[in-house]
Amino acid sequence: MHPTRRANTPATPPAPACHVARSASRRGLPAIASRAGLLAFGLLLATGVPAALAQQAWPVKPVRMLIPWPPGGSNDVAGRIVAPRLAEALGQPITIENRGGAAGTVGADVVARSEPDGYTLMLHSVTHLSNAALYPKLTYDTVKDFTPIGMVSTQPTLLVVHPSFPVRSVKDLIALARAKPRQVLYGSAGNGSAPHLSMTLFASMAKVELEHVPYKGGGPALAGLLGGEVPLMLATVPSVMGQVKSGKLRAVATASARRLPMLPEVPTVSESGLPGYEMSPWMGMWGPARLPRPIVDQVNRALAKVLSIPDVRDQFMQQGLEPMAMSVEEFAALIPREVERYARLIRLSGARVE
């Protein structure tokens, strides 16, 4: 059994109408009054008031958390840490469904088409926003077809180099790139990926020309770096932590705004040669458009509570992730800014997916 599932307790079936009428008579109410009450109850059903009542009582059945990436990745790891505790906070099981494909667009389309009843939520990375500029023919509107709920975590990245590469600082890299325009190679998980866009921003701010080598995923890119095909790349902390600790790679700097608790000796890019640089991919939670605000608030509060649990925070940190809670308003305000920022970086990089 999946760790986030638990057996449902059968609901008590509603009493038959005749039983309701007999109960009313025993309390001394005229039978006609009980029939009128039943008629009024029927009218409430017809006018949708019970739907509103059900909404107030949400959730009354298991909730699906759709992760639009295959199992094993950072989004999946974060979801499986959060889901059991979120289920406890909400009082219903949460079932994780991985629906990978096309950088998360396949799963996002499923959520966009779902009923806005709170029973389908999505945990997705910031790639959800960059896809708006990367894919010209999406089947959904990245902003209008989703309801923002809250931030889940940031995903720190490291600028790492092969040990044979003569670069030990950001200043060294900038100096080398200026001396050898377009001769310094870097790898990434593919055109338009977060590492690609992060290095695009780096090159733009440093006013250098680097040569991009796209691979078909983060795994192949890391293999290329370890094999000496490319001398450097930006990579997520979990994917390179082991190699850094063993000396197979050298950590030059972190792209985050501050140093990482798991690697406090590694400086930020900003403090070590490129002031103002910051690029922190993140994960957040969305629902389909028109998700009722009471449900949004309930999930946001439960999520913030879960992310404050010491054990949950420890699990995130062990995976190289930093739990990050935000209010609904903060998260909603962040989204259009990030859409524009990633669109600008994609235009600058020239990345395109048909």
HELIX and SHEET records of a PDB file:
HELIX    1   1 ALA A   17  ARG A   26  1                                  10    
HELIX    2   2 ALA A   31  THR A   47  1                                  17    
HELIX    3   3 VAL A   49  GLN A   56  1                                   8    
HELIX    4   4 SER A   74  LEU A   90  1                                  17    
HELIX    5   5 ALA A  102  GLY A  104  5                                   3    
HELIX    6   6 THR A  105  ALA A  112  1                                   8    
HELIX    7   7 THR A  127  LEU A  134  1                                   8    
HELIX    8   8 VAL A  170  ALA A  179  1                                  10    
HELIX    9   9 ALA A  194  ALA A  206  1                                  13    
HELIX   10  10 GLY A  218  LEU A  226  1                                   9    
HELIX   11  11 VAL A  237  SER A  246  1                                  10    
HELIX   12  12 ARG A  293  LEU A  307  1                                  15    
HELIX   13  13 PRO A  310  GLN A  318  1                                   9    
HELIX   14  14 VAL A  328  SER A  349  1                                  22    
SHEET    1   A 6 ILE A  94  ASN A  98  0                                        
SHEET    2   A 6 VAL A  63  ILE A  67  1                                        
SHEET    3   A 6 THR A 120  SER A 125  1                                        
SHEET    4   A 6 TRP A 282  PRO A 288 -1                                        
SHEET    5   A 6 PHE A 146  THR A 154 -1                                        
SHEET    6   A 6 GLU A 322  PRO A 323 -1                                        
SHEET    1   B 5 GLU A 211  PRO A 214  0                                        
SHEET    2   B 5 LEU A 185  SER A 188  1                                        
SHEET    3   B 5 LEU A 232  THR A 236  1                                        
SHEET    4   B 5 THR A 157  VAL A 161 -1                                        
SHEET    5   B 5 ARG A 250  THR A 254 -1                                        
END                                                                             
